[in-house]
Amino acid sequence: MTVTAHAVYLQTLSEHLAKWQKRRARALAPALLDATLILLRLDLDPLLPMLVKLYSPSPRGRPPWDPLAMFRALLLMTCLRYKSIENFAHDLRQKPRLAIIAGFAPFDTPSVGAFYLFIDRLEDGPYQPSCLHRPKPSALRKGKHLRNLSQEKANKEAARKQILAHCDSITGQLTQQTLDTAAQPRPDDLQKRLEDSLIQAAVIPSATRGLLGDLGRLIVCGDGSALSSGASSAGKPACTCREQRVFRCNCDRYYSDPTADWGYDSYHDCYYFGHTYYQHCVSSGGHDLPVHLTIGQASETDFTLSIKGLDRFSKACAENKLDLTIFAVGYDAGHDALGNYEFLLAKQIRPVIALNPRSGVHPQPTGTAERVNAEGVPLCPAGVEMRRHTQTAHRIIYNCPVKRPTHHGGKHCWQAHVEECPLKVLCAPESKMGPLVFVRADSDPRFYPEIARDSKQFREIMHLRSGCERSNSTKKIVHHLGHRPCRSATHFLVRLYLVSIVEHAKAWLSDDRKALGEDWQDLSDLEKIKQMANRPPTIG
């Protein structure tokens, strides 16, 4: 019978803690006890094949640290809510129980640099010998980067105008690109390795326990949030303008964060310098469980991040042989773009998206006009055929027949011919075109979704969206990611996934404690640890 690495860890941890408690009859601090119980429920063995590939098959010098212990130590750092890797590495060396819980021998633990190097290995991927012609991603990220944020913003705006010249919208163009590459695998990057770690170590066990609900009709919700970078937003001048007494030049500057830029935080109603991350969550059984995360620049919106994230989540599940079907996805009004609807419908997913009032209100009457003639043309309140104004891919728009466009003084304008109206009065004098009637051409997924907005099911799915906001609060406030602890998107992404794995393990621990009931309170710390080490998972 093969002994797994997780079984060895459980046995070693139990022996060490038994000896420690025998010598010093002192209880574990509540936070440390919870962290220990969380790590006991996490089986990291599925990650071993991926982590081993990050190291040289024939290392020279001192043997490398156990990659599973390194990953477990980062999870322990997350459970104990350390903001700084430096402080955690120092405490790991000085406090034997921390080292034992992480899977190291007391007083023989990795240095600060070893943890940063481990994150670099995750970013660089499978080991390859160093080569000047193949720089590592971690090497490209480090150091000072010569950037001109004003020029970058101008380039983005030019690219946006170029896209809109050929496409109806940015989301429409992204939807088409994503659907065209649906058969292609995910790129072998840092996010892929973190996605696989989350699915194998957390999502699959949660699905086995029944915490994700019905996998054949999975309901997923998504939301984005701002992350301010710990790097300076001012940068360091690369020019000599200051020597010439010019203090506000537009020259290039050196920045330590290579991808951060300026964006708008709608929650705090302010601009910030950093990144934005987006996560999809499943809220079921009283738990809010993240299933996928992605990160982008602060200027990137939820419109595009939601499409990218859901596409990668679908591919990650397929590549990790996790059989599930997404029934519906719940988004807020910040996702109310036609491209999002088209992407979800192409994936056979029902969109549950709140209407953005800035993008138009729900048309009245819905679907068809109240009165039409024999040819199907809507009639206005006066009984006159309405004027056909325009047609889109999904609907035809009719407006008041006595309000027509014209040119006056070389300018385009609208003129109302009240004398032509049988009622001799305007029904909507405050509108230059109205009243308007929207008639479906084929189907309009934005105005007429499959799950109607006035239905009970729509409201229930929209209520699940609060689970994403609670998970965002956990990451940014409880685990201090909103306090600017990182200076790069790489370190932010690693910490986001570590917190997500811990969120799953906390849910398992909560269910296991409920299953034990009142007996749990009567157990000593060591007995609680042995209970969780030997207890099979609670299946929902």
Residue pairs with C-beta under 8 A, 6 or more apart in sequence:
4 43
4 45
5 44
5 45
5 48
5 68
6 43
6 44
6 45
9 68
9 72
9 103
10 40
10 533
12 100
12 103
13 36
13 40
13 100
13 101
13 103
13 529
13 533
14 526
14 529
14 530
14 533
16 100
17 36
17 97
17 100
17 525
17 526
17 529
18 526
20 96
20 97
20 100
21 525
21 526
27 33
27 524
27 525
28 36
28 97
28 525
31 79
31 80
31 81
32 80
32 97
32 98
32 101
33 525
33 528
33 529
34 79
34 509
35 76
35 79
35 80
35 101
36 101
36 529
37 509
37 528
37 529
37 532
38 75
38 79
38 502
38 505
38 506
38 509
39 72
39 75
39 76
39 79
39 101
39 505
40 529
40 532
40 533
41 505
41 508
41 509
41 512
41 532
41 537
42 72
42 75
42 201
42 202
42 501
42 505
43 201
43 205
44 68
44 71
44 72
44 201
45 68
46 200
46 201
47 68
47 71
47 196
47 197
47 200
47 201
48 67
48 68
50 193
50 196
50 197
51 67
51 68
51 71
52 67
53 125
53 126
53 127
54 67
54 121
54 122
54 124
54 125
54 126
54 127
55 64
55 67
55 121
55 127
56 127
57 127
65 104
65 110
65 114
65 118
66 103
67 118
68 103
69 102
69 103
69 104
70 110
70 114
70 115
70 118
71 118
71 197
72 102
72 103
73 88
73 92
73 102
73 103
73 104
73 109
73 110
73 115
74 115
74 118
74 494
74 498
75 498
75 501
75 502
76 98
76 101
76 102
77 85
77 88
77 498
78 479
78 495
78 498
78 499
78 502
79 502
80 88
81 478
81 479
81 480
82 88
82 91
83 480
83 483
83 485
84 485
85 112
85 115
85 116
86 112
88 115
89 109
89 110
89 111
89 112
89 114
89 115
90 112
91 98
92 98
92 99
92 102
92 104
92 109
92 110
93 99
93 107
93 109
96 106
96 107
99 105
99 106
99 107
99 108
99 109
100 106
102 109
104 110
110 118
119 138
119 490
119 491
119 494
120 136
120 138
121 127
122 190
122 193
122 194
122 494
123 136
123 137
123 138
123 141
123 190
123 490
124 136
124 137
124 138
125 137
125 188
125 189
125 190
125 193
128 134
130 136
137 189
137 190
138 490
140 258
141 258
141 488
141 490
143 256
144 236
144 254
144 255
144 256
145 254
145 255
145 256
145 257
145 258
146 238
146 252
146 253
146 254
147 235
147 252
147 253
147 254
147 255
147 258
148 250
148 251
148 252
148 253
149 253
149 261
149 262
150 250
152 261
153 261
153 262
153 299
156 299
160 170
163 170
163 173
164 170
166 173
167 173
167 176
168 338
169 337
169 338
169 339
170 303
170 304
170 339
171 303
171 304
171 307
171 337
171 338
171 339
171 340
171 343
172 338
172 339
172 342
173 339
174 304
174 307
174 308
174 339
175 307
175 339
175 340
175 342
175 343
175 346
178 307
178 308
178 311
178 343
179 343
179 346
182 311
185 315
185 319
186 192
186 195
186 312
186 315
186 316
186 319
190 490
190 493
190 494
191 294
191 295
191 312
191 493
192 316
194 293
194 493
194 494
194 497
195 292
195 312
195 313
195 316
195 497
196 316
196 319
196 320
197 497
197 501
198 290
198 291
198 292
198 293
198 497
198 500
198 501
199 291
199 316
199 317
199 320
199 322
200 320
201 501
202 289
202 500
202 501
202 504
202 505
203 212
203 289
203 291
203 322
203 504
204 320
204 322
205 504
205 508
205 537
206 212
206 289
206 504
206 507
206 508
207 215
207 322
207 324
208 537
208 539
209 508
209 511
209 537
209 538
209 539
209 540
210 285
210 539
210 540
211 284
211 285
211 287
211 289
211 504
211 507
211 508
211 511
211 540
212 218
212 282
212 284
212 289
212 291
212 324
213 219
213 282
213 284
213 285
215 323
215 324
215 325
216 324
216 325
216 327
217 325
217 327
218 282
218 324
218 325
218 326
218 327
219 282
219 326
219 327
219 328
219 329
219 330
219 461
219 464
220 280
220 281
220 282
220 291
220 310
220 313
220 326
220 328
220 329
220 330
221 280
221 281
221 282
221 283
221 329
221 330
221 331
221 461
221 464
221 465
221 467
221 468
222 278
222 279
222 280
222 281
222 302
222 306
222 309
222 310
222 329
222 330
222 331
222 335
222 468
223 278
223 279
223 281
223 302
223 331
223 332
223 465
223 468
223 469
223 472
224 276
224 277
224 278
224 279
224 301
224 302
224 305
224 306
224 334
225 267
225 276
225 277
225 278
225 472
225 475
225 476
226 263
226 265
226 267
226 268
226 272
226 274
226 275
226 276
226 298
227 274
227 275
227 276
227 277
227 295
227 298
227 476
227 481
227 482
227 492
228 272
228 273
228 274
228 482
228 484
229 257
229 260
229 273
229 274
229 275
229 484
229 486
229 487
229 488
230 257
230 484
230 485
230 486
230 487
231 255
231 256
231 257
231 260
231 273
231 487
231 488
232 255
232 256
233 260
233 262
233 273
234 253
235 253
235 254
235 255
236 253
236 254
236 255
237 249
237 251
237 253
237 254
238 251
238 252
238 253
238 254
239 249
239 251
239 252
241 247
241 249
241 251
256 487
257 274
257 487
257 488
257 489
258 488
259 275
259 297
259 488
259 489
260 273
260 274
260 275
260 297
260 298
260 489
261 273
261 297
261 298
261 299
262 271
262 272
262 273
262 298
262 299
263 271
263 272
263 274
263 276
263 297
263 298
263 299
263 300
264 270
264 271
264 272
265 271
265 272
266 334
272 298
273 298
274 298
274 484
275 295
275 296
275 297
275 298
275 489
275 492
276 295
276 296
276 297
276 298
276 300
276 305
277 293
277 294
277 295
277 296
277 492
277 493
277 496
278 293
278 294
278 295
278 296
278 302
278 305
278 306
278 308
278 309
279 290
279 292
279 293
279 294
279 309
279 468
279 471
279 472
279 496
279 500
280 290
280 291
280 292
280 293
280 309
280 310
280 313
280 329
280 468
281 288
281 289
281 290
281 291
281 467
281 468
281 471
282 288
282 289
282 291
282 467
283 289
283 464
283 466
283 467
283 468
285 540
287 507
287 510
288 467
288 468
288 470
288 471
288 474
288 503
289 503
289 504
289 507
290 471
290 500
290 503
290 504
291 313
292 309
292 310
292 312
292 313
292 316
293 309
293 493
293 496
293 497
293 500
294 305
294 308
294 309
294 312
295 489
295 492
295 493
295 496
296 304
296 305
296 308
301 334
302 331
302 332
302 334
302 335
303 334
303 335
303 337
303 339
303 340
306 331
306 335
306 340
307 339
307 340
307 343
310 326
310 329
310 343
310 344
310 347
310 349
314 326
314 347
317 323
317 324
326 347
326 349
327 349
327 350
328 349
328 350
328 351
328 352
328 451
328 461
329 344
329 349
329 350
329 351
329 352
330 352
330 353
330 461
330 462
330 464
330 465
331 340
331 351
331 352
331 353
331 354
331 465
332 353
332 354
332 465
333 353
333 354
333 355
333 356
333 357
334 356
335 353
336 353
336 354
336 355
336 356
336 359
336 446
337 359
338 394
338 445
338 446
340 351
340 353
341 351
341 353
341 445
341 446
341 449
342 445
344 350
344 351
345 351
345 445
350 449
350 450
350 451
351 445
351 449
351 450
352 449
352 451
352 458
352 461
352 462
353 446
353 449
354 453
354 462
355 361
355 362
355 446
355 453
362 447
362 453
363 436
363 437
363 438
363 447
365 437
366 447
366 448
367 439
367 440
367 448
368 378
368 439
368 440
369 378
369 379
369 386
369 398
369 437
369 439
370 378
371 378
371 379
371 383
372 378
372 379
373 379
373 385
377 385
377 386
377 388
377 398
378 385
378 386
378 398
378 437
378 439
379 385
379 386
380 386
380 400
380 401
380 427
380 435
381 423
381 427
381 435
382 421
382 422
382 423
382 427
383 422
384 401
384 402
384 421
384 422
385 401
386 398
386 399
386 400
386 401
386 437
387 398
387 399
387 400
387 401
387 403
387 404
388 396
388 397
388 398
389 397
389 398
389 399
389 433
389 436
390 396
390 397
391 397
391 441
392 441
393 441
393 442
394 440
394 441
394 442
394 443
394 444
394 445
394 446
394 447
395 438
395 439
395 440
395 441
395 444
395 447
396 438
396 439
396 440
396 441
397 436
397 437
397 438
397 439
398 436
398 437
398 439
399 433
399 434
399 435
399 436
399 437
400 416
400 426
400 427
400 428
400 431
400 433
400 434
400 435
401 420
401 421
402 416
402 417
402 418
402 420
402 421
402 426
403 414
403 415
403 416
403 417
403 426
403 432
403 433
403 434
404 414
404 415
404 417
405 412
405 413
405 414
405 415
406 412
406 413
406 414
406 415
407 413
408 415
414 432
414 433
416 426
418 424
418 425
418 426
427 434
427 435
428 434
428 435
438 444
438 447
440 448
449 458
451 457
451 458
451 461
452 458
471 503
474 499
474 503
475 481
475 482
475 496
475 499
475 500
476 482
479 495
479 499
481 492
481 495
481 496
481 499
485 495
486 492
486 495
508 537
508 538
509 532
511 538
511 540
512 532
512 535
512 537
512 538
513 520
515 538
516 531
520 528
523 531
